[in-house]
Amino acid sequence: MVELIKMQYPAGSRIELHSMDDPLSPVPAGTKGTVLFVDDAGQLHMRWDNGRTLALVPGVDRFIRINGAKKDKEKGGEAR
């Protein structure tokens, strides 16, 4: 499953957050960010546009990929 997540969200992918299950200090809904890497537990480590670096947990947090990885964009790939 982790390998599938790594393929779906390679470093450089852009994400828009819908909701985060972190009652103490969530990133606000609607915040966009860039995937730095996916760890061996399948968590997406993020650099959020608001300066935060909190990871996403697929299946717990709700988010969408808003375009391809930066490498895809540089190669002329279309936004997803």
N, CA, C and O atoms as a GROMACS GRO file, in nm:
protein
  320
    1MET      N    1   0.082  -0.120   0.000
    1MET     CA    2   0.000   0.000   0.000
    1MET      C    3   0.086   0.126   0.000
    1MET      O    4   0.054   0.224  -0.066
    2VAL      N    5   0.197   0.123   0.075
    2VAL     CA    6   0.285   0.240   0.082
    2VAL      C    7   0.343   0.272  -0.056
    2VAL      O    8   0.355   0.388  -0.093
    3GLU      N    9   0.379   0.168  -0.131
    3GLU     CA   10   0.435   0.192  -0.265
    3GLU      C   11   0.333   0.260  -0.356
    3GLU      O   12   0.369   0.344  -0.437
    4LEU      N   13   0.206   0.224  -0.343
    4LEU     CA   14   0.100   0.287  -0.422
    4LEU      C   15   0.087   0.434  -0.385
    4LEU      O   16   0.073   0.520  -0.473
    5ILE      N   17   0.092   0.465  -0.256
    5ILE     CA   18   0.084   0.604  -0.211
    5ILE      C   19   0.203   0.683  -0.265
    5ILE      O   20   0.187   0.798  -0.308
    6LYS      N   21   0.321   0.622  -0.262
    6LYS     CA   22   0.441   0.690  -0.314
    6LYS      C   23   0.428   0.718  -0.463
    6LYS      O   24   0.475   0.822  -0.511
    7MET      N   25   0.364   0.627  -0.538
    7MET     CA   26   0.345   0.650  -0.681
    7MET      C   27   0.239   0.757  -0.706
    7MET      O   28   0.252   0.836  -0.800
    8GLN      N   29   0.134   0.761  -0.624
    8GLN     CA   30   0.026   0.858  -0.642
    8GLN      C   31   0.067   0.999  -0.603
    8GLN      O   32   0.019   1.097  -0.660
    9TYR      N   33   0.157   1.010  -0.505
    9TYR     CA   34   0.196   1.140  -0.451
    9TYR      C   35   0.348   1.155  -0.447
    9TYR      O   36   0.406   1.162  -0.339
   10PRO      N   37   0.413   1.160  -0.563
   10PRO     CA   38   0.559   1.178  -0.563
   10PRO      C   39   0.598   1.317  -0.513
   10PRO      O   40   0.517   1.410  -0.513
   11ALA      N   41   0.722   1.329  -0.471
   11ALA     CA   42   0.772   1.459  -0.426
   11ALA      C   43   0.744   1.564  -0.532
   11ALA      O   44   0.764   1.541  -0.651
   12GLY      N   45   0.696   1.679  -0.487
   12GLY     CA   46   0.663   1.788  -0.578
   12GLY      C   47   0.515   1.797  -0.610
   12GLY      O   48   0.470   1.898  -0.665
   13SER      N   49   0.438   1.692  -0.578
   13SER     CA   50   0.293   1.696  -0.602
   13SER      C   51   0.230   1.806  -0.517
   13SER      O   52   0.272   1.831  -0.404
   14ARG      N   53   0.130   1.871  -0.574
   14ARG     CA   54   0.058   1.976  -0.501
   14ARG      C   55  -0.071   1.917  -0.444
   14ARG      O   56  -0.140   1.840  -0.510
   15ILE      N   57  -0.101   1.955  -0.321
   15ILE     CA   58  -0.215   1.903  -0.246
   15ILE      C   59  -0.299   2.019  -0.196
   15ILE      O   60  -0.246   2.124  -0.159
   16GLU      N   61  -0.432   2.000  -0.194
   16GLU     CA   62  -0.520   2.093  -0.126
   16GLU      C   63  -0.590   2.017  -0.015
   16GLU      O   64  -0.650   1.912  -0.038
   17LEU      N   65  -0.582   2.068   0.106
   17LEU     CA   66  -0.639   2.004   0.223
   17LEU      C   67  -0.787   2.035   0.235
   17LEU      O   68  -0.829   2.150   0.221
   18HIS      N   69  -0.867   1.930   0.262
   18HIS     CA   70  -1.010   1.949   0.289
   18HIS      C   71  -1.036   1.945   0.439
   18HIS      O   72  -1.112   2.027   0.492
   19SER      N   73  -0.973   1.850   0.509
   19SER     CA   74  -0.984   1.845   0.655
   19SER      C   75  -0.870   1.761   0.710
   19SER      O   76  -0.818   1.672   0.643
   20MET      N   77  -0.832   1.791   0.835
   20MET     CA   78  -0.723   1.720   0.900
   20MET      C   79  -0.770   1.675   1.038
   20MET      O   80  -0.828   1.754   1.113
   21ASP      N   81  -0.746   1.549   1.069
   21ASP     CA   82  -0.787   1.493   1.197
   21ASP      C   83  -0.674   1.514   1.299
   21ASP      O   84  -0.606   1.420   1.340
   22ASP      N   85  -0.656   1.638   1.339
   22ASP     CA   86  -0.557   1.675   1.440
   22ASP      C   87  -0.623   1.780   1.530
   22ASP      O   88  -0.622   1.898   1.497
   23PRO      N   89  -0.679   1.737   1.644
   23PRO     CA   90  -0.755   1.830   1.727
   23PRO      C   91  -0.670   1.940   1.792
   23PRO      O   92  -0.724   2.044   1.830
   24LEU      N   93  -0.541   1.920   1.805
   24LEU     CA   94  -0.458   2.019   1.874
   24LEU      C   95  -0.408   2.131   1.785
   24LEU      O   96  -0.407   2.247   1.825
   25SER      N   97  -0.366   2.096   1.664
   25SER     CA   98  -0.305   2.199   1.579
   25SER      C   99  -0.318   2.165   1.431
   25SER      O  100  -0.216   2.147   1.363
   26PRO      N  101  -0.441   2.155   1.380
   26PRO     CA  102  -0.455   2.118   1.238
   26PRO      C  103  -0.416   2.230   1.144
   26PRO      O  104  -0.418   2.348   1.180
   27VAL      N  105  -0.380   2.192   1.024
   27VAL     CA  106  -0.362   2.288   0.916
   27VAL      C  107  -0.503   2.325   0.870
   27VAL      O  108  -0.587   2.236   0.856
   28PRO      N  109  -0.532   2.452   0.846
   28PRO     CA  110  -0.668   2.493   0.808
   28PRO      C  111  -0.713   2.433   0.674
   28PRO      O  112  -0.633   2.420   0.581
   29ALA      N  113  -0.840   2.397   0.666
   29ALA     CA  114  -0.898   2.348   0.542
   29ALA      C  115  -0.876   2.452   0.432
   29ALA      O  116  -0.883   2.572   0.457
   30GLY      N  117  -0.851   2.404   0.310
   30GLY     CA  118  -0.828   2.493   0.197
   30GLY      C  119  -0.682   2.528   0.176
   30GLY      O  120  -0.646   2.584   0.072
   31THR      N  121  -0.597   2.495   0.273
   31THR     CA  122  -0.454   2.524   0.260
   31THR      C  123  -0.394   2.433   0.154
   31THR      O  124  -0.430   2.315   0.144
   32LYS      N  125  -0.304   2.488   0.074
   32LYS     CA  126  -0.235   2.411  -0.029
   32LYS      C  127  -0.091   2.390   0.013
   32LYS      O  128  -0.035   2.469   0.090
   33GLY      N  129  -0.030   2.284  -0.039
   33GLY     CA  130   0.108   2.256  -0.005
   33GLY      C  131   0.172   2.162  -0.105
   33GLY      O  132   0.108   2.115  -0.199
   34THR      N  133   0.300   2.135  -0.082
   34THR     CA  134   0.380   2.052  -0.172
   34THR      C  135   0.432   1.930  -0.095
   34THR      O  136   0.482   1.943   0.016
   35VAL      N  137   0.418   1.813  -0.157
   35VAL     CA  138   0.469   1.690  -0.097
   35VAL      C  139   0.622   1.693  -0.100
   35VAL      O  140   0.682   1.715  -0.205
   36LEU      N  141   0.683   1.672   0.016
   36LEU     CA  142   0.829   1.661   0.024
   36LEU      C  143   0.872   1.517   0.001
   36LEU      O  144   0.963   1.490  -0.077
   37PHE      N  145   0.805   1.424   0.070
   37PHE     CA  146   0.830   1.280   0.053
   37PHE      C  147   0.721   1.202   0.124
   37PHE      O  148   0.647   1.256   0.206
   38VAL      N  149   0.712   1.073   0.091
   38VAL     CA  150   0.622   0.980   0.158
   38VAL      C  151   0.709   0.887   0.240
   38VAL      O  152   0.802   0.825   0.187
   39ASP      N  153   0.680   0.876   0.371
   39ASP     CA  154   0.763   0.791   0.457
   39ASP      C  155   0.718   0.645   0.448
   39ASP      O  156   0.623   0.613   0.377
   40ASP      N  157   0.788   0.556   0.520
   40ASP     CA  158   0.760   0.413   0.514
   40ASP      C  159   0.628   0.373   0.579
   40ASP      O  160   0.584   0.259   0.565
   41ALA      N  161   0.563   0.466   0.650
   41ALA     CA  162   0.430   0.442   0.706
   41ALA      C  163   0.321   0.493   0.612
   41ALA      O  164   0.202   0.477   0.641
   42GLY      N  165   0.360   0.554   0.499
   42GLY     CA  166   0.264   0.605   0.402
   42GLY      C  167   0.215   0.746   0.430
   42GLY      O  168   0.121   0.792   0.366
   43GLN      N  169   0.277   0.815   0.525
   43GLN     CA  170   0.239   0.954   0.554
   43GLN      C  171   0.306   1.049   0.455
   43GLN      O  172   0.422   1.032   0.420
   44LEU      N  173   0.230   1.149   0.411
   44LEU     CA  174   0.282   1.248   0.318
   44LEU      C  175   0.340   1.365   0.398
   44LEU      O  176   0.267   1.438   0.465
   45HIS      N  177   0.469   1.381   0.391
   45HIS     CA  178   0.535   1.493   0.460
   45HIS      C  179   0.526   1.614   0.369
   45HIS      O  180   0.566   1.610   0.252
   46MET      N  181   0.472   1.721   0.424
   46MET     CA  182   0.430   1.837   0.346
   46MET      C  183   0.507   1.963   0.382
   46MET      O  184   0.552   1.980   0.495
   47ARG      N  185   0.519   2.051   0.284
   47ARG     CA  186   0.558   2.190   0.307
   47ARG      C  187   0.434   2.270   0.267
   47ARG      O  188   0.409   2.293   0.149
   48TRP      N  189   0.358   2.313   0.368
   48TRP     CA  190   0.235   2.387   0.343
   48TRP      C  191   0.268   2.530   0.304
   48TRP      O  192   0.369   2.586   0.348
   49ASP      N  193   0.184   2.589   0.222
   49ASP     CA  194   0.206   2.726   0.175
   49ASP      C  195   0.203   2.829   0.289
   49ASP      O  196   0.253   2.940   0.273
   50ASN      N  197   0.145   2.792   0.405
   50ASN     CA  198   0.142   2.882   0.519
   50ASN      C  199   0.264   2.866   0.610
   50ASN      O  200   0.270   2.925   0.718
   51GLY      N  201   0.362   2.784   0.567
   51GLY     CA  202   0.486   2.767   0.643
   51GLY      C  203   0.488   2.645   0.732
   51GLY      O  204   0.595   2.610   0.784
   52ARG      N  205   0.376   2.578   0.753
   52ARG     CA  206   0.371   2.459   0.837
   52ARG      C  207   0.435   2.340   0.765
   52ARG      O  208   0.453   2.343   0.644
   53THR      N  209   0.468   2.236   0.842
   53THR     CA  210   0.528   2.116   0.785
   53THR      C  211   0.462   1.988   0.835
   53THR      O  212   0.524   1.882   0.833
   54LEU      N  213   0.338   1.995   0.880
   54LEU     CA  214   0.267   1.881   0.934
   54LEU      C  215   0.233   1.780   0.824
   54LEU      O  216   0.189   1.817   0.716
   55ALA      N  217   0.255   1.649   0.854
   55ALA     CA  218   0.230   1.542   0.758
   55ALA      C  219   0.081   1.511   0.745
   55ALA      O  220   0.002   1.537   0.836
   56LEU      N  221   0.044   1.454   0.630
   56LEU     CA  222  -0.091   1.406   0.606
   56LEU      C  223  -0.093   1.254   0.622
   56LEU      O  224   0.005   1.186   0.592
   57VAL      N  225  -0.206   1.202   0.670
   57VAL     CA  226  -0.224   1.059   0.685
   57VAL      C  227  -0.336   1.016   0.591
   57VAL      O  228  -0.453   1.042   0.619
   58PRO      N  229  -0.303   0.950   0.479
   58PRO     CA  230  -0.407   0.904   0.387
   58PRO      C  231  -0.505   0.810   0.460
   58PRO      O  232  -0.464   0.727   0.540
   59GLY      N  233  -0.634   0.825   0.429
   59GLY     CA  234  -0.736   0.745   0.494
   59GLY      C  235  -0.787   0.807   0.624
   59GLY      O  236  -0.890   0.765   0.676
   60VAL      N  237  -0.716   0.906   0.676
   60VAL     CA  238  -0.757   0.977   0.797
   60VAL      C  239  -0.786   1.122   0.762
   60VAL      O  240  -0.896   1.172   0.788
   61ASP      N  241  -0.689   1.189   0.703
   61ASP     CA  242  -0.706   1.328   0.659
   61ASP      C  243  -0.769   1.328   0.520
   61ASP      O  244  -0.751   1.232   0.444
   62ARG      N  245  -0.843   1.433   0.487
   62ARG     CA  246  -0.908   1.445   0.357
   62ARG      C  247  -0.838   1.552   0.275
   62ARG      O  248  -0.820   1.665   0.320
   63PHE      N  249  -0.797   1.515   0.152
   63PHE     CA  250  -0.724   1.606   0.066
   63PHE      C  251  -0.732   1.557  -0.078
   63PHE      O  252  -0.769   1.442  -0.104
   64ILE      N  253  -0.696   1.646  -0.170
   64ILE     CA  254  -0.688   1.608  -0.312
   64ILE      C  255  -0.556   1.655  -0.370
   64ILE      O  256  -0.496   1.752  -0.324
   65ARG      N  257  -0.514   1.584  -0.471
   65ARG     CA  258  -0.397   1.627  -0.548
   65ARG      C  259  -0.448   1.725  -0.652
   65ARG      O  260  -0.540   1.694  -0.728
   66ILE      N  261  -0.388   1.843  -0.657
   66ILE     CA  262  -0.440   1.946  -0.747
   66ILE      C  263  -0.358   1.961  -0.874
   66ILE      O  264  -0.399   2.032  -0.966
   67ASN      N  265  -0.246   1.896  -0.881
   67ASN     CA  266  -0.170   1.891  -1.006
   67ASN      C  267  -0.063   1.785  -0.996
   67ASN      O  268  -0.048   1.721  -0.892
   68GLY      N  269   0.011   1.765  -1.103
   68GLY     CA  270   0.118   1.668  -1.101
   68GLY      C  271   0.239   1.719  -1.026
   68GLY      O  272   0.240   1.831  -0.975
   69ALA      N  273   0.339   1.634  -1.019
   69ALA     CA  274   0.465   1.673  -0.956
   69ALA      C  275   0.528   1.785  -1.037
   69ALA      O  276   0.498   1.800  -1.156
   70LYS      N  277   0.614   1.864  -0.974
   70LYS     CA  278   0.682   1.973  -1.044
   70LYS      C  279   0.754   1.922  -1.168
   70LYS      O  280   0.756   1.989  -1.271
   71LYS      N  281   0.814   1.802  -1.158
   71LYS     CA  282   0.884   1.745  -1.272
   71LYS      C  283   0.788   1.725  -1.389
   71LYS      O  284   0.823   1.752  -1.504
   72ASP      N  285   0.664   1.676  -1.360
   72ASP     CA  286   0.565   1.656  -1.465
   72ASP      C  287   0.530   1.788  -1.531
   72ASP      O  288   0.521   1.795  -1.654
   73LYS      N  289   0.512   1.893  -1.452
   73LYS     CA  290   0.475   2.023  -1.506
   73LYS      C  291   0.585   2.076  -1.595
   73LYS      O  292   0.558   2.133  -1.701
   74GLU      N  293   0.711   2.058  -1.553
   74GLU     CA  294   0.823   2.106  -1.632
   74GLU      C  295   0.831   2.034  -1.766
   74GLU      O  296   0.880   2.090  -1.864
   75LYS      N  297   0.783   1.909  -1.770
   75LYS     CA  298   0.786   1.831  -1.892
   75LYS      C  299   0.664   1.858  -1.980
   75LYS      O  300   0.647   1.796  -2.085
   76GLY      N  301   0.580   1.953  -1.936
   76GLY     CA  302   0.463   1.988  -2.017
   76GLY      C  303   0.340   1.906  -1.981
   76GLY      O  304   0.241   1.908  -2.055
   77GLY      N  305   0.345   1.833  -1.869
   77GLY     CA  306   0.229   1.754  -1.827
   77GLY      C  307   0.114   1.844  -1.788
   77GLY      O  308   0.133   1.959  -1.749
   78GLU      N  309  -0.006   1.791  -1.799
   78GLU     CA  310  -0.125   1.868  -1.765
   78GLU      C  311  -0.153   1.856  -1.615
   78GLU      O  312  -0.122   1.755  -1.553
   79ALA      N  313  -0.211   1.959  -1.560
   79ALA     CA  314  -0.254   1.956  -1.420
   79ALA      C  315  -0.366   1.855  -1.405
   79ALA      O  316  -0.448   1.838  -1.495
   80ARG      N  317  -0.369   1.789  -1.290
   80ARG     CA  318  -0.472   1.688  -1.266
   80ARG      C  319  -0.573   1.740  -1.170
   80ARG      O  320  -0.669   1.670  -1.136
   0.00000   0.00000   0.00000
